[in-house]
Amino acid sequence: MRRSTAQSKGTIEDRPIYVFDEWAADQDPEYKEVFYTKLLPDLRNRGKAVVVITHDDRYFHIGDRVVKLEDGRMTVASRRTAKANLTTSAAS
């Protein structure tokens, strides 16, 4: 509940950048689904910069860019084009 309150407060404050570090890791499956498929795309559609740190690879496809840290090295694992972003956002 504390995270949901903080999350709502951050949205109300209308920040330009949001960073979520394992935000939904300990949440129930329904909340995770809403977080990744509704909240994050909504923030992106509102022009917000969103950084999400997660180990949950079921939602990697939602990101505009997936950056992986392996053996101490950062690599860009995937990157979507602006056209793909608009298509995915419209479908959500």
Secondary structure, DSSP 8 states (H G I E B T S, - for coil): -HHHHHHHHHHHHT-SEEEEESTTTTS-HHHHHHIIIIIHHHHHHTT-EEEEE-S-GGGGGGSSEEEEEETTEEEEEEE--HHHHHHHHHH-
